[in-house]
Amino acid sequence: MIYEVFSHSETEKFAEELAEKSKKGEIYCLIGDLGAGKTVFSKGFAKGLGITADITSPTFAILNIYNSEITLYHFDVYRINHISEMEDTGYEEFFYGEGICLIEWADLVENIIPKNSTWINIQKDYTKADDYRKIIVEVR
C-alpha cells in the first residue's frame, strides 16, 4: 500500500491509525533517509497505542521501552555496526514477546527481522512539497 502525506501531522495521524489496528507480537520496520520522518512516525505510532510519554529516537540507547496496554519496544539501530551488537540488546526477547516492536533503520539488521513483519518505507520528495512523504507499507 502507498500513502501520501503533506505534513508532520498527517504522518503522525497515519502512524496513529496504523498503531490502533496493531496487535501484540507484531514488528514494524521503519526505513528511510535521514530526516525522512521515522521519529515523527514513531511519535504517532506511540500515541495510537495510548502512550503519552515524550517519544524520542533511542539512537544512543538503541532501545526505549514504553509501557501501556500494549508495551512498545522502540529500537533505533542506526549506530549498530555489526549484527552481533543486537545480541547485547536481548532483541529476541522483544521480537518474540508480547509487546510491539518498532525498529528505526531496520534495513541495517534485516537478516534478523522475522518473516511477516511490516516494513514502512518513508520517502521524501521535495519536488512535491517540503513536508511531502510517500509512505510504502508492505508485509515481508
C-alpha positions in Angstrom: 0.0 0.0 0.0 1.2 3.5 -0.7 0.1 6.6 1.2 1.0 10.2 0.6 1.2 12.8 3.3 2.0 16.5 3.2 2.8 17.4 6.8 4.2 16.1 10.0 0.7 16.0 11.5 -0.5 13.8 8.6 2.4 11.5 9.1 1.7 11.2 12.8 -2.0 10.7 12.2 -1.3 7.9 9.7 1.0 6.2 12.2 -1.5 6.6 15.0 -4.2 4.9 12.9 -1.9 2.1 12.0 -1.0 1.5 15.6 -4.7 1.4 16.7 -5.0 -1.7 14.4 -1.8 -3.3 15.6 -1.6 -6.4 17.7 0.7 -7.8 20.3 3.7 -9.6 18.8 3.9 -7.5 15.6 7.0 -5.9 14.3 7.1 -2.7 12.4 10.3 -1.9 10.5 10.9 1.8 9.6 13.3 2.7 6.8 14.1 6.0 5.0 16.8 8.6 4.7 17.9 10.9 7.5 15.1 13.4 8.1 12.5 11.3 6.3 10.2 11.2 9.3 10.9 8.0 11.1 10.8 9.6 14.5 7.7 11.6 13.6 6.1 8.4 12.6 7.2 6.8 15.9 5.5 9.5 17.9 2.2 9.0 16.1 2.5 5.2 16.5 3.1 5.5 20.2 0.1 7.8 20.5 -2.0 5.2 18.7 -1.1 2.8 21.5 -2.1 5.2 24.2 1.4 6.2 25.2 1.6 9.7 26.5 5.4 9.8 27.2 7.6 12.0 25.1 8.9 9.8 22.3 12.5 10.3 21.3 14.6 8.3 19.0 16.8 5.9 21.1 19.8 6.5 18.9 22.4 6.1 21.7 20.4 3.7 23.9 19.3 1.6 20.9 16.1 0.6 22.8 13.4 2.6 24.7 10.5 0.7 26.3 7.2 2.4 26.7 4.5 0.7 28.8 0.9 0.9 28.0 -1.9 -1.6 27.5 0.5 -3.0 24.9 4.2 -2.4 25.6 6.1 -0.6 22.8 9.7 -1.6 22.2 11.2 1.2 20.2 14.6 0.4 18.6 16.9 2.7 16.7 19.7 0.6 15.2 21.4 3.4 13.3 24.6 3.1 15.4 24.7 -0.7 15.1 28.0 -1.6 13.3 27.6 -5.3 13.3 24.6 -7.6 13.7 26.2 -9.2 16.7 25.7 -6.0 18.6 22.0 -6.6 18.5 22.5 -9.7 20.8 23.6 -7.3 23.5 20.1 -5.8 23.5 18.4 -9.1 24.0 16.4 -8.4 20.9 14.9 -11.9 20.6 13.0 -11.4 23.9 11.4 -8.3 22.4 10.9 -9.6 18.8 9.1 -12.7 20.0 7.5 -11.1 23.1 4.1 -9.8 24.0 4.7 -6.2 23.0 5.0 -4.4 19.7 8.4 -3.7 18.2 9.0 -0.5 16.2 12.5 -0.5 14.6 14.0 2.6 13.0 16.7 1.9 10.4 15.5 -1.8 10.3 17.3 -2.4 6.9 20.6 -2.4 8.8 19.6 -5.5 10.7 17.3 -7.0 8.1 18.9 -10.5 8.5 17.4 -10.9 12.0 13.9 -9.5 11.3 11.3 -12.2 11.4 9.3 -13.0 8.3 5.8 -11.4 8.1 7.0 -8.2 9.7 5.5 -4.9 8.4 8.0 -2.7 6.6 7.4 1.0 6.3 9.5 2.9 3.8 9.2 6.7 4.2 10.4 8.7 1.2 10.9 12.4 0.8 10.2 14.2 -2.5 10.9 17.9 -2.3 9.7 18.5 -5.8 6.2 17.9 -4.4 6.5 19.8 -1.1 8.9 20.2 1.7 6.9 18.0 4.1 5.6 15.6 1.4 6.3 12.0 2.2 5.4 8.8 0.3 4.9 6.0 2.8 5.1 2.5 1.4 3.7 -0.3 3.7 4.3 -3.9 2.9 4.5 -7.2 4.8 7.6 -9.3 4.0 
